[in-house]
Amino acid sequence: MKIILASTSPYRAQQLRDLGLRFTAVAPQFDEDAYKAQSPRPSPKILAKRLAYEKAMSVARTLSRAPEAVVIGADQLVSMTGQILGKPGSHKKAMRMLAKMQGRSHNLITSVCVVYVTRGKITAQQHVDIVKIKMRQLTRRQISHYVRRDRPYDCAGGYRFEKGGLALVERMTLRDPSSLIGLPIIELTRILSKLYDLEKIL
């Protein structure tokens, strides 16, 4: 069984390695920014779901002749009062984003799409995990210290839970802690176990 992670995220790759899966990571051939620029824009939950699907399908379509393969796509975004907060890309933007979020609540939305390819037939299963997060009250100095340390410029919302981002949080409500990193492993393993015996690929 060939397993492909349609992502270049080292954190998602590590999650699969920690699960014991043997896989190959491939960059999805999908213009995420162009897709997001389309109008009208769907709800944050639907957008995350569509992005994960398109990423996985961009790889799965190249495997149409594969005897059997699984492609895992994922997306993660932050939504606050319906507004999507993307990746800040710079120190200044990360500072501004976290200053806006401090003391307030937002949703961290993580979507996963598992595409099963077998002899030209393609089927997909999806799941969306939503974590409700309340940020602590933070001073500008605290925010600046965090951003300099973790440099979360490529992370939705401007924080990185793989490092010290949890120090910014007052409380959170979640079903699957692994979704904080980028892949909801509990649901992912449930989907994979419906396709085949996990013991054969662990």
C-alpha positions as CSV (number, residue, x, y, z in Angstrom):
1,M,0.0,0.0,0.0
2,K,1.5,3.3,-1.1
3,I,0.7,6.2,1.3
4,I,1.4,9.8,0.2
5,L,1.2,12.9,2.4
6,A,0.1,15.8,0.1
7,S,2.0,18.4,2.2
8,T,5.5,19.8,2.7
9,S,4.8,20.5,6.4
10,P,7.5,18.9,8.6
11,Y,5.1,18.8,11.5
12,R,2.5,16.8,9.7
13,A,5.2,14.4,8.4
14,Q,6.4,13.9,12.0
15,Q,2.9,13.1,13.1
16,L,2.7,10.3,10.6
17,R,6.1,9.1,11.5
18,D,5.1,9.1,15.2
19,L,2.1,7.0,14.2
20,G,4.4,4.5,12.6
21,L,3.3,4.9,9.0
22,R,5.6,4.5,6.0
23,F,4.8,7.3,3.5
24,T,6.1,9.7,0.9
25,A,5.6,13.5,1.2
26,V,4.7,15.3,-2.0
27,A,4.0,19.0,-2.5
28,P,0.5,19.4,-3.8
29,Q,0.2,21.1,-7.2
30,F,-2.5,23.5,-6.1
31,D,-2.6,27.3,-6.0
32,E,-4.1,27.8,-2.6
33,D,-3.8,31.6,-2.7
34,A,-5.7,31.8,-6.0
35,Y,-8.4,29.5,-4.7
36,K,-8.8,31.7,-1.6
37,A,-9.1,34.8,-3.7
38,Q,-12.2,33.4,-5.5
39,S,-15.5,35.2,-4.7
40,P,-17.8,34.5,-3.0
41,R,-15.7,33.0,-0.2
42,P,-17.3,30.1,1.7
43,S,-17.4,29.8,5.5
44,P,-14.1,29.1,7.2
45,K,-15.1,25.5,7.9
46,I,-16.1,24.8,4.3
47,L,-12.9,26.6,3.0
48,A,-10.7,24.4,5.1
49,K,-12.5,21.3,3.9
50,R,-12.2,22.3,0.3
51,L,-8.5,23.2,0.5
52,A,-7.7,19.8,2.1
53,Y,-9.7,18.1,-0.7
54,E,-8.0,20.0,-3.5
55,K,-4.5,19.4,-2.1
56,A,-5.2,15.7,-1.8
57,M,-6.8,15.4,-5.2
58,S,-4.0,17.3,-7.0
59,V,-1.7,14.4,-6.0
60,A,-4.3,11.7,-6.4
61,R,-5.0,12.6,-10.0
62,T,-1.4,11.8,-10.9
63,L,-1.9,8.3,-9.5
64,S,-5.0,7.3,-11.5
65,R,-3.2,4.2,-12.8
66,A,-1.8,3.1,-9.5
67,P,-3.0,-0.3,-8.4
68,E,-3.6,1.0,-4.9
69,A,-2.6,4.2,-3.0
70,V,-3.8,6.6,-0.3
71,V,-3.3,10.3,-0.4
72,I,-3.6,12.4,2.8
73,G,-4.3,16.1,2.4
74,A,-4.9,18.7,5.1
75,D,-5.5,22.3,5.8
76,Q,-5.5,24.5,8.9
77,L,-6.8,28.0,9.4
78,V,-7.8,30.4,12.1
79,S,-11.2,32.1,12.3
80,M,-12.2,34.9,14.6
81,T,-15.7,36.3,14.5
82,G,-16.0,34.8,11.0
83,Q,-12.8,36.4,9.7
84,I,-10.1,34.2,8.5
85,L,-6.6,34.9,9.8
86,G,-3.9,33.5,7.6
87,K,-0.2,33.2,7.9
88,P,1.4,36.5,8.9
89,G,4.5,36.1,6.8
90,S,6.5,38.7,8.8
91,H,7.3,39.8,12.4
92,K,5.3,43.0,12.1
93,K,2.2,41.2,10.8
94,A,2.5,38.4,13.5
95,M,2.6,41.1,16.1
96,R,-0.4,42.8,14.8
97,M,-2.4,39.6,14.5
98,L,-1.6,38.4,18.0
99,A,-2.4,41.8,19.4
100,K,-5.8,41.6,17.8
101,M,-6.4,38.1,19.2
102,Q,-5.1,38.5,22.7
103,G,-7.9,38.3,25.3
104,R,-10.3,37.0,22.8
105,S,-11.7,33.7,21.5
106,H,-11.2,32.1,18.1
107,N,-11.5,28.8,16.3
108,L,-8.6,26.7,15.0
109,I,-10.0,24.7,12.1
110,T,-8.1,21.6,10.9
111,S,-9.4,19.6,8.0
112,V,-8.1,16.3,6.7
113,C,-9.0,14.5,3.4
114,V,-8.1,10.9,2.7
115,V,-8.3,9.9,-1.0
116,Y,-8.2,6.2,-1.9
117,V,-7.0,5.4,-5.4
118,T,-7.4,1.9,-6.8
119,R,-7.2,0.9,-10.5
120,G,-8.5,4.3,-11.7
121,K,-11.2,4.7,-9.1
122,I,-10.9,7.6,-6.7
123,T,-12.9,8.0,-3.5
124,A,-12.5,10.5,-0.7
125,Q,-13.4,10.8,3.0
126,Q,-13.1,14.0,5.0
127,H,-13.2,15.3,8.5
128,V,-13.0,18.8,10.0
129,D,-11.9,19.3,13.6
130,I,-12.6,22.6,15.4
131,V,-10.7,23.7,18.5
132,K,-12.2,26.6,20.4
133,I,-9.4,28.7,21.9
134,K,-9.4,31.7,24.3
135,M,-6.1,33.7,24.3
136,R,-4.6,35.2,27.5
137,Q,-4.4,38.9,28.0
138,L,-1.0,39.7,26.6
139,T,1.1,42.8,26.7
140,R,2.9,44.1,23.6
141,R,6.2,43.1,25.2
142,Q,5.0,39.5,25.8
143,I,3.8,39.2,22.2
144,S,7.1,40.6,20.9
145,H,9.1,38.1,23.0
146,Y,7.0,35.2,21.8
147,V,7.2,36.2,18.1
148,R,11.0,36.7,18.3
149,R,11.4,33.3,19.9
150,D,9.0,31.1,17.8
151,R,9.0,33.1,14.6
152,P,5.5,31.8,13.6
153,Y,5.5,33.6,10.3
154,D,4.3,30.5,8.4
155,C,1.6,29.5,10.9
156,A,-2.1,30.4,10.6
157,G,-3.0,32.8,13.4
158,G,0.6,33.8,14.1
159,Y,1.3,31.1,16.7
160,R,3.0,27.8,16.7
161,F,1.8,25.0,19.0
162,E,4.7,22.8,18.0
163,K,6.8,25.2,20.1
164,G,5.7,27.7,22.8
165,G,2.3,28.8,21.4
166,L,0.4,27.1,24.3
167,A,1.8,29.7,26.6
168,L,-0.5,32.2,24.9
169,V,-3.6,30.3,25.7
170,E,-6.0,30.8,28.6
171,R,-8.2,27.8,27.8
172,M,-9.3,25.6,25.0
173,T,-12.0,23.1,24.1
174,L,-10.9,20.3,21.9
175,R,-11.7,16.7,20.9
176,D,-8.3,15.7,19.5
177,P,-5.1,17.3,20.8
178,S,-3.2,16.2,17.7
179,S,-5.3,18.5,15.5
180,L,-3.4,21.4,17.1
181,I,-0.3,20.4,15.1
182,G,-2.0,19.9,11.7
183,L,-3.5,16.4,11.5
184,P,-6.4,15.1,13.6
185,I,-4.8,11.7,14.2
186,I,-7.7,10.1,16.0
187,E,-10.0,10.7,13.0
188,L,-7.3,10.0,10.5
189,T,-6.6,6.5,11.9
190,R,-10.4,5.8,12.0
191,I,-10.7,6.6,8.3
192,L,-7.6,4.6,7.4
193,S,-8.7,1.6,9.4
194,K,-11.9,1.5,7.3
195,L,-9.8,1.1,4.2
196,Y,-7.4,-1.6,5.3
197,D,-5.8,-3.3,8.3
198,L,-3.5,-0.8,9.9
199,E,-1.3,-3.6,11.1
200,K,-0.2,-4.3,7.5
201,I,1.3,-0.8,7.1
202,L,2.5,0.0,10.6
